[in-house]
């Protein structure tokens, strides 16, 4: 034990002043050489950085963190919205398949999915509903929504407005009598940001084709023509979805159009890259 204590003291002395330590007559040549080595080692580590250097380094780390952390958090939040949207999409797909099977039909239309009343009953029977708001948007959905640009939109739930066990809100807008249902979704219910394209989306059920996709327009390049194309070949092409995104999701020309964001996410393999 005494030997270990002396060894520690000698090492400390070397770190402080190995020159003086080597002058001690009681040390033999081995100890002097060891002292020289230990002193060099400790000086290397304990005298590597000055206080100014440490402060500069910490400052750089702080600046880099301030620049990168918000972006990382933003990307995480966006992917969280997509994950929740994907969950609602899967729930809807599975519910429609069960509905069709129970009705022994070849497609959703033949199964009887037409009109607002039929869709409302479908949701009640095939989803885990925790609150039924009927034809009232709130409190299942928020009272108002905006686009990503900050402008107002007429995004609304008109019937079958319900809160699900997952925390999402889902309901109908277009009534499906033309073979296309417009389904409105808020992946986190009333919670913010209540922005179309972030936590709020529309999906379209093509009842004759058994497809869930974005909206097919007859003339997507004509901003004055909002005619739905219920006979369109679905799924939509990537080009159709991209035009929808630029026209209605990213664009501000028509507050009454809120399609396009869901198709963009499908194009980008369930990523929110906008």
N, C-alpha and C positions, 0 to 999 in steps of 0.2 A: 504493500500500500504506500509506504514512504517513498519507494522507488518511483511509483507512478506519479506521485505528487511532484517530486523533483523533476521528472521528465516534462510535466506540463509547465512548471515554472520556467524551466530552461527554454522550452519552445516559445513561451510568451516573451521571455527576455530576448530571444533571437528576433522575434517579430518587431520588438521595439528598437533594439540597437544591437545587431549581431557583432558589430565591430568591437564594442566594449565587452561583450560577452566572450568573445574569442580571447580577450586579454586575461581572462581569469586563469591563473596558473594551475588551478586544480583540475582543469579539463585537459583530457589527452587529445591527441590529433583527431581521433574518430569523432569526438564530441564537437570539435571545432569545425570539421567538415560538415557534420550534420547541422550545426547551427547556421552555417552559411547557407545551406540548402533551405532550411526551414524559414530563415529570415527572408530569403528571396521569394519564397512561395507566399508568405503572408503579405509582404509588401505588394506583390502583384495583385492580390485580390482586394485588400483593404484600402489601397491607394489607387484603384483603377479609375474611379470617377470622382470628380469634384462635385460640390453641391450645385454649382451652376450647371454642370453637365446633366446631373440628375433632373433638375428642374426643367431644363430644355426638353429632355426626353419625355418627361411626364406631360409637358405642354403639347408636344407633337402627338402623343397618344390620345390626349383629350380632344384635339382638333379632328383627328382621324375618326374617333368614336362619334363625335358630334355630326360628322358628315355621313357616316355609314349606318349607324344605329337606326335613325328615322326611316331610311330606305328599307332596311331589313324588316322593321316593324310593319311598314306599309305593305311590303310584299307578303308578309305572313298573314296580315289581315285579309288581303285580297284572295289569297289561296284558301283562307278559311271560308270566305263567302262561296267560292267555287265548290269546296267540299260539301257544304250544306246544300247547295243547289243540286249537286250530283245525287245527294241522298234523296231529295224530293223527286228528282227525275226517276230514280230507281223505284221509289215507292209508287209513283204514278204508273210506270211501265208494268210493274208486277200486279197492281190493282186492276189495270185494264185487261191484262191477260187472264186473271181469275174471273173477272166479269164476263169476258167472252166465253171462257170455258163453262162457267155456270149456266150460261144461256145456250150452250151448244150451237154457237154461231160461227160463221166463217170470218166475220170481221166485227168491229165495234158497232158499225151502223146496223148490221143485221141483228145484233144483240139488243138493239133498242136505244142506243146512245144518240139521242136527237132531241134538242130542245133543252131549255134551262132546268125544267123540273126533273128530267131524266138524269141530267148530270148531277144535280144536287143530291138526288137519292143515291147515285153511284158513290159520291164522296162520303156520304153518311155511312154507307154499308161497307165500304172497302178501305177506309182510312181510320186511323186511331185519332178520333176527333175529341178535343178537350173543351172546345167552346164553339158553339154555332151562332154566328152573327147574322145568319139569314141573308137578307138583301142589304144589310147595313155594313158599310166598310169598316167602321170602328166598333169595338176596340180590337178586333182581330188584326186589322191592318192599321197603319198610321192614317191620319186624316188627309195628308197631302204628300206629294212626292215631287222631286226635281230631277232634272237630267244632270249628267256629269259636268256640263258647262255652267250649271247654277240656275238655268232657266226653269220655269215651272212647266209641269206636264199634267195632262189630264188622266194620268194613270189611275185606274179605278177598279174596284171589285163591285160587280152589279148583282151577283146572285151566288149562292153556295159559299158565302164567305165564312171560312172556318179556321180555327187555330188547331194545329196538330200537336201530337205528343212530342214531336221532335223540336218544337218551338217555332216552326215555320207557319206561315199563313198561306192559304191557298183558296182560290175561288174562280168564278167564271166571269167573262165579259161578253165575248161573242157567243151566241147561243147554239151553235152547231147545226142549225137547220140547213145550212148550205154545205154540210159535210166537213166543216172545220170549226173546232172549238178553240176559243182563245182563253187560255188559262193564265191567270195572274198569280204570281208567287212572290212573297217576301220571305227570304230565308231565315230571318230572325224576328218575324212579326212586327210589332210596333217599334222595336228598338231601331235606333239610327244606324246608318246615316239617312235611310229612306231615299236613296238615290237610284234611279233607274239605271241598271247596268252594273251596280255594285251589290246591293242586297235585294233589289227588286228586279224581276224579270217577267217576260211572257213566253209561254210555250204554246204550241199549236198542235192539236190532235186532229189528224186526218182520219176520219172514222171509216172510210171505205178502204184505205190503204194500210191501216193499223200502224201508223207512223206518228212519232212525236218529233217535231222539227220547228224551225222558225217560219215566219209568214211568207207565203208565196204570193207575190203581186203580179198582176197581168202585165203592167208596164213599170217596172221598178226604176227606170231611168226618168220617168215623167213625174215630177214632183206634184203635179196637179191631179194625178190619177192614183187613187188609193184603192182601186178595185181588187178584191181578193181573187185569187185564182184557185178555186176549189178543185179544179180538174188537173192541176199541175202535177207533173211527175215528181214524186218525192221518194227518198230524201232529196233535199235541195242540193245543188252543186255548190262547191266552194265559192265560185264567182257570185252566185245568187246571194249567198249569206254575206259575203263581203260588201256587196252593194246595199243590202239591208242595213248593215252596220254603219256604213258611211251616211246613209240617208236618214235613218231614224234614231239609232243609238247614239252615235257621235254627233250627228247633225241636229240643228235647232230649227229647221225650216217649218216643221209642223208639230206643235205641241200635242196634237191628237194621235200622233204615231209614236209608239214606244216599243216597237219590235226591233230586232237586229242584234241585240246583245247576246241572246242565247245562242244564236247561230254562229256568232264570232267565237264563242267559247267552244262550241262543237268543232269548228274549223281548227282551233288551236289545241285540240286534244285535251280539253278540260283544264285549260290554263287561262288566267286573266292577264293577258299581255297588253292591255291598253290602259 
